[in-house]
């Protein structure tokens, strides 16, 4: 009788955000997958370089607006490029979550947001344009002359 009681006693379940957490390699106890014998990737800590760079970019611009370094007119220039955010999100979906795709998205995000920031700074005539490479400034100037 005592052996049956001991067999029925199990370790306490630890849950976080409504899902069971295990610290062994027996498999995922995720209520969405219920896989046994292998781990699912739903609990892995994956980084999203595009989202991080987007938040950093917007945060820096808002901070510079609050400090009166960049006028609010900067947003009139930058918001012309809102479809690029949709394109970048689409690329993230297509490329997946591998290390190489995250690196590609990271590099592309840095380049794209640098060009957008430069375009916006040039549109308001900011002296911060001097901190960008001259080749980028010339490229944006050529695009502006081409569009006129």
Protein Blocks (a to p, Z undefined) as FASTA:
>chain_A
ZZmmmmmpccddddeehiacdfbfnbccbfklopghiacfklpccddfklmmmmmmmmmm
mmmmmnomacfklmmmmmmmmmmmmmmmmmmmmnopafklmmmmmmmmmmmmmmmmmmmm
mmnopaklmmpcfklmmmmmmmmmmmZZ
